[in-house]
Amino acid sequence: MVCTGKRPLSRPRFILLTAKLYWLLSIVQKAHGQENTHSIRIEGDVILGGLFPVHSRGDKGVPCGDLKKEKGIHRLEAMLYAIDQINKDPDLLSNITLGVRILDTCSRDTYALEQSLTFVQALIEKDGSDVRCANGDPPIFTKPDKISGVIGAASSSVSIMVANILRLFKIPQISYASTAPELSDNSRYDFFSRVVPPDSYQAQAMVDIVTALGWNFVSTLASEGNYGESGVEAFTQISREIGGVCIAQSLKIPREPKPGAFDNIIKRLLEPPSARAIIIFANEDDIRRVLEAARKHNQTGHFLWIGSDSWGSKIAPVYQQEDIAEGAVTILPKRASIDGFDRFFRSRTLANNRRNVWFAEFWEENFGCKLGSHGKRNSNVKKCTGLERIGRDSNFEQEGKVQFVIDAVYSMAYALNNMHKELCSGYAGLCSKMSTIDGKELLSYIRAVNFNGSAGTPVTFNENGDAPGRYDIYQYQMNNNTAEYKVIGHWINKLHLKMYIQTTTLTVSMSLSASVSLGMLYMPKVYIIIFHPEQNVQKRKRSFKAVVTAATMQSKLIQKGNDRPNGEVKTELCESLETNTSSTKTTYVSYSNHAN
């Protein structure tokens, strides 16, 4: 063995490396044999990979479950939409066509790892030019795509699993939804970037919400895995550093919950009766099942949920759970609905969208019909006509991460464009210096991008590949039997909550030694009374002047006066007012003032 300029590998290390490569190759070949039914492939000069949870996690050894219409189809169509827009733009990657290779992760990290090995196939498969068939002819095989960068994944656990492989082959990765703080470790995930902020910012925002509302006794609930556990860990650490917030208990939802697991979680959350605020970092399926269990135990109105961005403004977790979720405060990275994508997606039909191998399945699911004898739905279901239209014959609302998928694709495109300007100045198309794109060099261009994204907000990355923290604060409200999420504030480095207050003054006479207690009820008008002793009155007969603050709300005050000693009443308050006036309000509505 001849080695130039490098120390030769010791025999044990060489054997181990060879074994690992053979193992990778065996899995790649398995995935490669399934590519026709499990991937979208579009040719181009530069190929970008895509990882999306098109299906949910399967049961009982089956890798893939039900189709995910929004988190799967909407998001992957957003990537295709962005690719189309870039390829039509004469000023961006002129004479260079972007292609794609999109894979389904099936919401499972191990399956995603197996699928994503397709992205490194071109780098680890041996040249087959010396292979001959029995008759002496060369074999016919599909040349694997050279993937220059990867868009995805969605969940943090999947991104972590995939990032560990992609970094070995120096393939840059940009996620549109993974927010685990662990991914900010640039020493371990050096080829990973994301257009969403990490949960460390989100945790800070949630601590600020809890502090602003005056809660000092909360419980936390996390889905098992990087996203949930890291989010709660960040919340706990920040609250400990700031002080004033006590964690009653921290519970974890198992990755594979056993029967009765969610009932037990609700029972445990009820154990500290005054810790009604629940900080929840969980996936949407777990959130839904927690709410179902709370309703089953007749706890409507008891808990006040503070949900992370995995809850955000999604309908699925609260569907048919509106009463138990009412009043929940949730957080979501600032975003906007992209009108161009709405027009694009509404125009998709079976005839014009054959490139999406999962679109027929989406069509059946979306319109509740069956496509011929090979459709996946029950034979008793009506047949699809093909004339159905998205938005006309079915409800359509753009999924919340569509903007970030588009921004991730454009980040890759702008990086490639800037790289082309420097390496291939004045050359139309790919020059020899970019015929094989160096991943480490491309990464440096990714980290340097600065452009206005699809929603008009700047897209940038810090030295760890993280996006800046910008969040909207929502509350889930019921108005005239209609439930909706309303923006009640935002967080950009600090919290801004919206409320409207009016004050009037009245006089109440009482002894200074009396203990004042005020009970709060669930009502549209909430009166917060702060007592001040009047001046120029004899000490023992001094009256109180009460400033009555009437705040128009559609929310709950859930903590009753008898929960606290000495007449102190602490309200657990969900602000839900929309106005241009901002104010800070104490949540202590009365206090004891004993004369000596």
Secondary structure by P-SEA (a helix, b strand, c coil): ccccccccccaaaaaaaaaaaaaaaaaaaaaaaaccccbbbbbccbbbbbbcccccccccccccccccccccaaaaaaaaaaaaaaaacccccccbbbbbbbbbccccaaaaaaaaccccccccccccccccccccbbbbbbcccccccccccccaaaaaaaaaaaaaabbbbbbcccccccccccccccccccccccaaaaaaaaaaaaaaaccccbbbbbcccaaaaaaaaaaaaaaaaaccccccbbbbbccccccaaaaaaaaaaacccccccccccccaaaaaaaaaaaaaacccccccccccccccccccccccccccccbbbbbbcbbbbcaaaaaaaaaccccccccccaaaaaaaaaaccccccccccccccccccccccccccbbbbcccaaaaaaaaaaaaaaaaaaaaaaacccccccccccccccaaaaaaaaaaccccccccccccccccccccbbbbbbbbcccccbbbbbbccccccbbbbbbbbbbbbbbbbbbccbbbbbbbccccbbbbbbbbbbccccccccccccbbbbbbcccccccccccccccbbbbbcccccccccccccccccbbbbbcc
